[in-house]
Amino acid sequence: MFEAVEDLTAEHADLETRLADPSVHADQREAMRLNKRYAELTPIITTYRSWKQTGDDIEAAKEFAAEDPDFAAEVKELEEQREQLTEKLRLLLVPRDPSDDKDVILEVKAGAGGDESAIFAGDLLRMYLRYAERVGWKTEIIDATESDMGGYKDVQVAVKTKGGQGATEPGQGVWARMKYEGGVHRVQRVPATESQGRIHTSAAGVLVTPEAEEIDVEINANDLRIDVYRSSGPGGQSVNTTDSAVRITHLPTGVVASCQNEKSQLQNKEQAMRILRSRLLAAAQEEAEKEAADARRSQVRTVDRSEKIRTYNFPENRISDHRVGFKAYNLDQVLDGDLDAVIQACVDADSAAKLAAAQ
């Protein structure tokens, strides 16, 4: 059933040998690549070895049971264990997203709906900050443009594990769960500015990109145009008398990143480069996925992040995720950061579709 794992076992053994060679570690980029692949394969190989051993144990127990009926119970117990290991191994062999162990940069942007949309963007930001706090992630607001009536026209936040990139088990980084949040979020409620109690519908966009490390994306300094300007606050008024805000344009692709939150031009430049690296990585991955679309039967439309994904209905206290048919009536708790059930529904749908496609 798992013949392909034999090839992975050989690859795992080869990686172990190479990583034991001190000369390999002279090239940091190559050493990190090999370590990452080794960490990905280890749980598969460990489970496979247990699965094979359990099969041998079952055969031995059956032989003993033929002579002594007392061993029959042990056979049944081993067969149940084997079944559990079979399912675990199947799940481990599901094609995984190579960015799942990365931290992310999350952007919430007000959309249609004016001031109400900006207020909703602020609600979404608070939801994500609370969720990160619940699961033990660190957050850092990189850049933010506040609206006149409260909330945000645009806000960018770095979300990371306590130890940073690579600090978690393979596939358990921030991206592994937060990637399902990207898309259009719609809210239905009576705005604070509505005098006649009518329900309004507005929307905010969420963009989630895996945070790129320097080794992930090579950027030639000659390909960058860096503009500096004065920071502005709500309503466009200047909040700084020096040109500290920074906008960086990657000329070959036209990708732009800016930051005005920090006090110094140098700090804003560093933060803008973080955003730019992540956007370039996301763009490269999207292009690669597009080129491979015909060959990738595991592509899951149910969790396509480009579509309208969720509705937050305040009058009914209901949250609905349209991609997977998830519905719950605890909107107040979700907005307070209780997002686990919503995200897990997407994770499960994604895994099930990939598993079915891999059959």
C-alpha positions in Angstrom: 0.0 0.0 0.0 2.8 2.4 0.8 5.5 1.3 -1.8 6.4 4.9 -2.4 7.6 5.3 1.2 10.6 3.0 0.3 11.9 5.8 -1.9 11.4 8.3 0.9 13.2 6.0 3.3 16.3 5.9 0.9 16.1 9.7 0.6 15.9 10.1 4.4 19.0 7.9 4.9 20.9 9.9 2.3 20.0 13.2 4.0 21.2 11.8 7.3 24.5 10.9 5.8 24.9 14.3 4.1 24.0 16.2 7.2 26.6 14.4 9.1 29.3 15.7 6.7 30.7 19.0 8.2 31.5 20.4 4.7 27.8 20.5 3.9 27.3 23.1 6.7 29.7 25.5 5.0 26.8 26.4 2.7 24.2 27.8 5.0 21.4 27.9 2.4 22.0 24.2 1.4 22.3 23.1 5.0 19.0 24.7 5.8 17.3 23.2 2.8 18.6 19.7 3.7 17.6 20.1 7.4 14.1 21.2 6.4 13.6 18.2 4.1 15.0 15.8 6.8 12.5 17.3 9.3 9.6 16.8 6.8 10.5 13.2 6.2 11.3 12.0 9.7 7.7 11.7 11.0 6.8 9.7 7.8 9.7 7.3 8.2 9.1 6.9 11.9 5.4 6.0 11.4 6.2 3.7 8.4 8.7 1.7 10.5 6.1 1.3 13.3 3.5 0.3 10.7 5.8 -2.4 9.2 6.8 -3.6 12.7 3.2 -3.9 13.7 2.5 -6.0 10.6 5.3 -8.4 11.6 4.0 -8.5 15.2 0.5 -9.4 13.9 1.8 -12.4 11.9 3.8 -13.6 14.9 0.8 -13.2 17.3 -1.4 -15.2 14.8 1.0 -18.1 14.8 1.0 -18.1 18.6 -2.8 -17.8 18.7 -3.1 -21.0 16.6 -1.5 -22.9 19.4 -2.8 -20.8 22.4 -6.2 -19.1 22.1 -5.1 -16.6 24.8 -3.1 -14.7 22.1 -6.3 -13.9 20.1 -6.9 -10.8 22.1 -3.4 -9.6 21.3 -4.0 -10.1 17.6 -7.1 -7.9 17.7 -5.2 -5.2 19.7 -2.3 -5.2 17.2 -4.7 -5.0 14.2 -6.4 -2.0 15.7 -3.0 -0.4 16.2 -2.1 -1.2 12.6 -5.3 0.4 11.4 -4.5 3.6 13.3 -1.0 3.7 11.9 -2.3 3.2 8.4 -4.6 6.2 8.7 -1.8 8.3 10.3 0.6 7.4 7.5 -2.0 8.2 4.8 -2.4 11.6 6.3 1.4 12.2 6.5 1.7 11.3 2.8 -0.9 14.0 1.8 0.9 16.6 -0.4 1.8 19.5 1.9 2.3 23.2 1.4 6.0 23.9 1.5 5.3 27.2 3.3 3.3 25.6 6.2 6.0 26.1 8.7 6.5 29.8 7.9 5.3 32.9 9.8 3.0 35.3 8.0 2.4 38.9 7.2 -1.4 39.6 7.4 -3.0 42.7 5.8 -6.6 43.8 6.5 -7.9 46.4 4.1 -11.2 48.3 4.2 -13.3 47.7 1.1 -16.8 48.6 0.0 -18.9 50.3 2.8 -16.9 53.5 3.7 -16.5 54.1 7.4 -18.4 51.0 8.4 -15.9 48.9 6.3 -13.0 50.5 8.1 -14.6 49.8 11.5 -15.1 46.2 10.4 -11.5 46.0 9.3 -10.6 47.0 12.9 -12.9 44.3 14.2 -11.1 41.7 12.1 -7.7 42.9 13.2 -8.8 42.6 16.9 -10.1 39.1 16.1 -6.7 38.0 14.7 -4.7 39.6 17.5 -6.9 37.8 20.1 -6.6 34.5 18.2 -2.8 34.8 18.1 -2.8 35.5 21.8 -4.9 32.4 22.4 -2.6 30.1 20.5 0.6 31.7 21.8 1.8 33.5 18.7 3.6 36.9 18.7 2.1 39.8 16.7 3.7 43.1 15.5 1.8 45.9 13.7 4.1 46.8 10.9 2.1 49.6 9.3 -1.4 51.1 9.8 -3.5 53.8 8.3 -6.4 54.7 10.6 -9.7 56.0 9.4 -11.5 59.2 10.6 -14.3 57.3 12.3 -12.1 54.6 13.9 -10.9 51.3 12.5 -8.4 51.0 9.7 -8.2 51.8 6.1 -5.3 49.4 5.9 -3.2 47.6 8.5 -0.3 45.1 8.2 0.7 42.8 11.0 3.5 40.2 11.3 2.3 37.1 13.1 4.9 34.6 14.2 5.5 31.7 16.5 7.3 32.5 19.8 10.6 31.2 18.5 10.2 32.6 14.9 10.6 30.7 11.6 11.2 27.0 11.9 10.5 26.9 15.7 7.5 24.5 15.3 7.0 21.0 14.2 7.0 20.7 10.3 3.7 21.9 8.9 2.7 23.6 12.2 3.7 27.2 11.5 1.4 30.2 11.4 0.9 29.9 7.6 -0.5 26.3 8.1 -3.6 27.8 9.7 -3.8 31.5 8.7 -3.5 30.9 5.0 -7.3 30.1 5.0 -8.1 33.6 6.1 -7.1 35.3 2.9 -10.1 36.6 0.9 -13.1 38.9 1.1 -14.9 39.0 4.5 -18.5 40.3 4.5 -20.3 41.8 7.5 -24.1 42.3 7.9 -25.1 44.6 10.8 -26.6 47.9 11.8 -23.8 50.5 11.8 -23.3 52.8 14.7 -24.0 55.7 12.3 -27.3 54.3 11.1 -30.2 56.2 12.7 -33.1 54.1 11.3 -31.8 50.7 12.4 -31.3 49.3 8.9 -28.9 46.5 8.4 -26.0 47.3 6.1 -23.7 45.0 4.2 -20.0 45.9 3.8 -16.8 44.1 3.3 -13.1 44.1 4.1 -10.3 42.2 2.4 -7.7 40.1 4.1 -4.4 39.2 2.5 -2.1 36.6 4.1 1.4 35.9 2.8 4.1 33.7 4.2 6.9 35.8 5.6 10.0 35.3 3.4 13.4 34.9 4.9 16.3 36.4 3.0 17.3 33.0 1.7 13.8 32.5 0.2 13.9 35.5 -2.1 17.0 37.1 -3.7 16.5 40.8 -4.4 19.0 42.8 -6.4 19.4 46.3 -5.0 19.6 47.6 -8.5 16.0 46.4 -9.1 14.6 48.6 -6.4 13.3 52.2 -6.5 13.1 53.7 -3.0 11.0 56.8 -2.4 10.7 58.7 0.8 7.9 61.0 1.9 6.2 62.4 5.0 4.0 60.2 7.1 0.3 61.0 7.1 -2.5 60.3 9.6 -6.3 60.1 9.5 -7.7 62.6 6.9 -4.3 62.9 5.2 -2.8 65.4 7.7 1.0 65.2 8.1 2.1 63.6 11.4 5.8 64.0 10.7 8.0 66.9 9.7 10.7 64.7 8.2 10.6 62.4 5.2 10.6 59.2 7.2 8.0 57.1 5.4 9.4 54.7 2.8 7.9 53.2 -0.4 9.9 50.5 -2.2 9.1 49.4 -5.8 10.5 46.2 -7.2 11.0 47.3 -10.8 11.0 43.9 -12.6 7.6 42.9 -11.2 6.0 46.2 -10.2 5.4 44.9 -6.6 5.2 47.8 -4.1 5.6 47.9 -0.3 5.5 50.9 2.0 5.8 51.7 5.7 5.3 54.9 7.7 4.7 53.5 11.2 8.2 53.7 12.6 10.0 56.9 13.7 13.1 56.6 11.5 13.5 56.2 7.8 15.8 53.2 8.3 13.3 51.4 10.4 10.5 52.0 7.9 12.8 50.8 5.1 13.5 47.5 7.0 9.8 46.9 7.6 9.0 47.7 4.0 11.6 45.2 2.8 10.0 42.5 5.0 6.7 43.2 3.3 8.3 43.3 -0.2 10.1 40.0 0.3 6.9 38.3 1.4 4.9 39.7 -1.5 7.5 38.6 -4.0 7.6 35.1 -2.5 3.8 34.9 -2.6 3.8 36.1 -6.3 6.4 33.5 -7.2 4.5 30.7 -5.5 1.2 31.8 -7.2 3.0 31.8 -10.6 4.4 28.3 -10.0 1.0 27.0 -8.9 -0.6 28.5 -12.0 1.9 26.8 -14.3 1.4 23.5 -12.5 -2.4 23.7 -12.3 -3.0 21.2 -15.0 -0.8 18.6 -13.4 -1.9 19.2 -9.8 -5.0 17.1 -9.2 -4.7 18.0 -5.5 -5.7 21.6 -6.1 -8.7 22.4 -3.8 -11.2 24.9 -5.1 -13.2 24.7 -1.8 -10.5 26.7 -0.1 -9.6 29.1 -3.0 -8.5 32.2 -1.1 -9.3 34.5 -4.0 -13.1 34.2 -3.5 -15.5 35.7 -1.1 -15.0 33.4 1.9 -17.0 34.4 4.9 -20.0 36.3 6.2 -20.4 37.8 9.7 -24.1 38.2 10.5 -24.5 40.3 13.7 -28.3 40.2 14.0 -28.2 36.4 14.0 -24.9 36.1 15.8 -23.9 33.8 12.9 -20.7 33.2 11.1 -20.7 31.3 7.8 -17.7 30.1 5.8 -19.0 29.7 2.3 -16.1 27.5 1.0 -16.7 24.5 3.3 -20.3 25.1 4.4 -19.3 25.8 8.0 -21.9 27.7 10.1 -22.0 28.5 13.8 -24.0 30.9 16.0 -21.2 32.1 18.3 -20.1 35.2 16.3 -19.4 37.1 19.4 -16.9 34.5 20.6 -15.3 34.2 17.2 -14.7 37.9 17.0 -13.1 37.6 20.5 -10.5 35.2 19.0 -12.2 31.8 19.2 -11.3 30.9 15.6 -10.2 27.3 16.0 -13.4 25.6 14.8 -13.7 27.9 11.8 -10.1 27.4 10.6 -10.2 23.6 11.4 -13.1 23.2 9.1 -11.0 24.6 6.3 -8.0 22.5 7.2 -10.1 19.3 7.3 -11.7 20.1 3.9 -8.3 20.8 2.4 -6.7 17.6 3.7 -9.7 15.5 2.7 -9.7 16.8 -0.9 -5.9 16.3 -1.2 -6.1 12.8 0.2 -8.9 11.9 -2.2 -6.9 13.4 -5.1 -3.8 11.4 -4.1 -5.6 8.0 -4.2 
